[in-house]
């Protein structure tokens, strides 16, 4: 609005200025004006402001131009940074089941656990009798003994070997030493040994041990008043040179009735 008023003021001023200029140049329109009647030029007026843009009508859009020439490929750009991981996609539907193909056999799997033992079956019919084997060689080697005491024995220390005084029986070739009561094996095999030792009523205790090469095999013992028999037995294997004896702890009683004895015998060779 202010622009319109300013433009109008300028136009009015210009009209007044023109009228004044015309009157000065030609006081009488019928006369020819010369230089003597012209006054000095007036001061130029203030330039007016630019007017409003006209509201012209937009013309129709022109036709599209022909395509330009294909440009040269641009340089390859730098690799961009990795984008954020996308959200997991929705689970797809199950595919249709097809006929089973004939694939290659797979590797053998590990062996499974043993199953439970089945029930015992019925006894089968006896098989045919086998042929009689050839007669084997029968060993004639033997080894056996029984040793006894006829008197008392007081061991000088604990678990000393028990000596004997008489062999009631000794197989030929059997190695038994009466002085230290020791049997030495010269026929390797399985033997049975038995012993019985008497405790006097005046003694408080008696213990006996059957030993092989110094190691205890079996033991026996008694503690208290009155007479008692301490006895035991064992079946053991012996190799050539092994030794077996009785070791006692406490006084041993015996007399002509032979209450104290030691027996050994070969059962079979090995």
C-alpha positions in Angstrom: 0.0 0.0 0.0 2.8 2.4 0.8 4.4 1.8 -2.6 1.1 2.8 -4.3 0.9 6.1 -2.5 4.6 6.9 -3.3 4.1 6.1 -7.0 1.0 8.3 -7.0 2.9 11.2 -5.4 5.7 11.0 -7.9 3.3 11.0 -10.8 1.5 14.1 -9.5 4.8 15.8 -9.0 5.9 15.0 -12.6 2.6 16.4 -14.0 3.1 19.7 -12.1 6.7 19.9 -13.3 5.6 19.4 -16.9 3.0 22.1 -16.7 5.5 24.5 -15.2 8.1 23.6 -17.9 5.6 24.1 -20.7 4.5 27.5 -19.4 8.1 28.7 -19.2 9.0 27.5 -22.7 6.0 28.8 -24.5 4.0 31.4 -22.8 1.8 31.7 -25.8 1.1 28.6 -27.7 0.7 30.6 -31.0 4.2 32.0 -30.7 7.5 30.5 -31.6 9.7 30.1 -28.7 13.4 31.0 -28.9 16.3 31.0 -26.5 15.5 34.3 -25.0 12.3 33.1 -23.5 13.5 29.8 -22.1 14.3 29.6 -18.4 16.9 27.5 -16.7 16.4 23.8 -16.4 14.7 22.6 -13.3 16.2 20.2 -10.8 15.5 16.6 -11.7 12.9 15.0 -9.5 13.4 12.0 -7.2 13.3 8.7 -9.2 10.2 6.7 -8.5 10.1 3.3 -7.0 9.9 0.2 -9.1 6.3 -0.7 -9.9 4.7 -4.1 -9.1 5.4 -7.0 -11.4 2.7 -7.5 -13.9 0.5 -10.5 -13.5 1.0 -12.0 -17.0 -0.6 -15.2 -18.1 1.8 -18.2 -18.2 2.1 -19.5 -21.6 1.7 -23.2 -22.6 4.6 -25.6 -21.9 6.8 -26.1 -24.9 7.5 -29.5 -26.5 10.3 -31.6 -25.0 13.6 -31.3 -26.7 15.5 -34.1 -28.3 17.6 -36.3 -26.0 21.2 -35.2 -25.6 24.2 -37.3 -26.3 25.1 -40.0 -23.9 27.7 -38.7 -21.4 30.9 -40.4 -20.4 30.6 -42.8 -17.4 31.6 -41.1 -14.2 34.5 -42.3 -11.9 33.7 -45.1 -9.5 32.6 -43.7 -6.1 34.1 -44.8 -2.8 32.6 -47.8 -1.0 29.9 -46.8 1.3 29.7 -47.9 5.0 27.8 -51.0 5.9 24.2 -50.5 6.6 22.3 -51.6 9.7 21.3 -55.3 9.9 17.8 -55.8 8.7 15.1 -57.4 10.8 14.7 -61.2 10.5 12.3 -62.2 7.8 9.2 -64.1 8.5 9.4 -67.9 8.7 8.5 -69.4 5.4 5.9 -72.1 4.9 7.0 -75.8 4.9 7.7 -77.1 1.4 5.8 -80.0 0.0 7.0 -83.5 0.8 8.6 -85.3 -2.1 9.2 -88.9 -2.8 12.2 -90.3 -1.0 15.2 -90.5 -3.3 17.9 -93.1 -3.4 20.9 -91.5 -1.8 24.4 -92.9 -1.1 24.7 -94.9 2.2 25.8 -92.8 5.1 28.8 -93.6 7.4 28.4 -96.3 10.0 27.2 -94.8 13.3 28.8 -95.6 16.7 28.0 -99.0 18.3 25.0 -98.9 20.6 24.9 -100.1 24.2 24.8 -103.8 24.9 21.3 -105.1 25.3 20.1 -107.1 28.3 21.0 -110.8 28.3 18.2 -112.9 26.9 16.5 -115.7 28.7 18.4 -119.0 28.9 17.3 -121.3 26.2 16.4 -124.9 26.6 19.2 -127.4 26.8 20.1 -128.9 23.4 20.6 -132.5 22.5 24.0 -134.0 23.4 26.5 -133.9 20.6 28.3 -136.9 19.3 31.0 -138.3 21.5 34.5 -137.1 20.6 37.4 -139.4 19.8 39.4 -140.7 22.7 42.6 -138.7 23.1 46.1 -140.1 23.4 47.2 -141.2 26.8 49.2 -138.5 28.5 52.3 -139.0 30.5 51.5 -139.5 34.2 53.8 -137.7 36.6 55.2 -139.9 39.4 56.7 -137.0 41.4 55.3 -136.6 44.9 55.9 -134.4 47.9 54.4 -134.7 51.4 55.3 -134.6 55.1 54.1 -134.5 58.7 56.4 -133.2 61.4 55.6 -133.2 65.2 57.1 -132.0 68.5 57.4 -134.2 71.6 58.5 -131.4 74.1 57.7 -127.8 75.0 59.2 -124.9 73.1 59.8 -121.3 74.3 60.6 -119.0 71.4 63.5 -116.6 72.2 61.6 -113.7 70.4 58.3 -112.9 68.9 57.2 -115.0 65.9 60.3 -117.1 65.6 60.2 -120.2 63.3 58.9 -123.3 65.2 61.4 -126.2 65.0 60.2 -129.8 65.0 61.7 -133.0 66.4 60.4 -135.9 64.3 59.0 -136.6 60.9 56.1 -139.0 61.1 55.9 -139.2 57.3 58.1 -137.8 54.6 57.7 -138.6 50.9 61.0 -139.6 49.3 62.7 -136.5 47.9 60.7 -134.1 50.2 62.9 -131.3 51.6 61.9 -130.6 55.2 64.4 -129.2 57.7 63.4 -130.2 61.3 65.8 -127.7 63.0 64.1 -124.6 61.6 60.7 -126.3 60.7 61.0 -125.1 57.0 59.7 -126.9 53.9 61.5 -126.1 50.7 59.6 -126.8 47.4 61.4 -128.9 44.8 58.3 -130.0 42.9 56.4 -126.9 41.7 52.6 -127.3 42.2 49.6 -126.6 44.4 50.0 -127.7 48.0 47.8 -128.0 51.0 49.2 -127.1 54.5 47.7 -127.7 58.0 49.0 -127.0 61.5 47.9 -127.5 65.1 49.8 -126.0 68.0 49.0 -126.6 71.7 48.9 -123.8 74.4 49.6 -124.8 78.0 47.1 -123.9 80.8 49.8 -121.9 82.6 50.5 -119.6 79.6 48.3 -116.5 78.9 48.4 -116.6 75.1 49.7 -118.3 71.9 49.7 -117.1 68.3 50.8 -119.0 65.2 51.3 -118.0 61.5 51.7 -120.0 58.3 54.3 -118.1 56.3 55.4 -118.4 52.6 58.8 -116.8 51.9 58.4 -114.8 55.1 54.9 -113.5 54.2 51.8 -114.4 56.3 49.4 -116.8 54.6 46.9 -117.6 57.4 47.0 -117.2 61.2 45.5 -118.5 64.4 45.6 -117.5 68.1 44.1 -117.9 71.5 44.2 -115.8 74.7 43.2 -117.0 78.2 43.6 -119.8 80.7 43.3 -123.5 80.2 44.6 -125.7 77.3 43.8 -124.7 73.8 44.6 -125.8 70.3 45.6 -123.2 67.7 45.1 -124.5 64.2 44.5 -123.4 60.5 45.0 -124.6 56.9 45.5 -123.2 53.4 46.0 -124.3 49.8 48.7 -122.3 48.0 50.8 -122.6 44.8 54.5 -123.0 45.2 57.4 -122.6 42.7 60.7 -124.2 42.9 62.7 -122.9 45.9 59.7 -121.4 47.7 59.8 -122.0 51.5 57.0 -122.5 54.0 57.3 -122.6 57.9 55.4 -121.9 61.1 56.1 -118.8 63.2 54.9 -118.7 66.8 54.4 -116.0 69.5 54.3 -117.5 73.0 55.3 -120.8 74.5 54.3 -124.0 72.7 53.3 -127.1 74.7 53.7 -130.8 73.5 54.6 -134.2 74.9 54.7 -137.8 73.7 51.1 -137.4 72.6 52.3 -135.0 69.9 49.8 -132.2 70.4 51.8 -129.9 68.0 52.1 -130.9 64.3 52.7 -129.5 60.9 51.6 -131.2 57.6 52.0 -130.4 53.9 51.2 -132.3 50.7 51.4 -131.8 46.9 47.9 -131.8 45.3 49.0 -131.4 41.6 52.0 -130.1 39.7 51.9 -126.7 37.8 
